[in-house]
Amino acid sequence: MLIKRWEEEIKPKLQRELKIANHMAIPQVERVVVHMGIAAEKDDQSMIDELSGQLALITGQKAKLCRAKKSISGFKLRQGEPVGLKVTLRGKRMYNFLEVLFNLVLPRLRDFRGLSVSKFDAQANYSLGLPEQTVFPTLPIEKIKRIKGMEVTLVTSTTDLKQAKKLLLALGLPLVEKRK
């Protein structure tokens, strides 16, 4: 299990590599946020419930319905309408999800050669998009009525880009410098 490997192997190794004296200052993944946009299904409550159930099967936690904060006429969006589903994972569920994501889901993607390093934001968090939910092995493919993409954000405790890269590489995220 990844959580066990983190405590016993990866954390001490990272502390030595980064030359950090205090073990509380070691960078770590604080939370993982999985988000799925549902603006196209905003009027179909049964589809929203189905997508919420699928997200719960994928992450092991119930999804939260996100609503529009304000109206935007250009997008035909009214305040209070559902726009997305999100799940915030921490602790054991987060490490279980990361293990499935790194070892099973990413290798199943078509033409997968690694993830780009350019997906880090200014706070050293990493975001990646998945084109469909069918790549998760916990989801029965025959029950999926509509293919939806999702975004996964790995929130780290550091703001240093080099430390965040080393952390995610040590956990098993397949990063590549430049993709051709």
Secondary structure, DSSP 4 states (H G I P E B T S, - for coil): -HHHHIIIIIHHHHHHHHT-SSGGGS--EEEEEEEEE-GGGTT-HHHHHHHHHHHHHHHSSPPEEEE-SS-BGGGTB-TT-EEEEEEEE-HHHHHHHHHHIIIIIHHHSTT---EEGGGB-TTS-EEEEES-GGGSTTS-GGG--S---EEEEEEES---HHHHHHHHHHHT--EES---
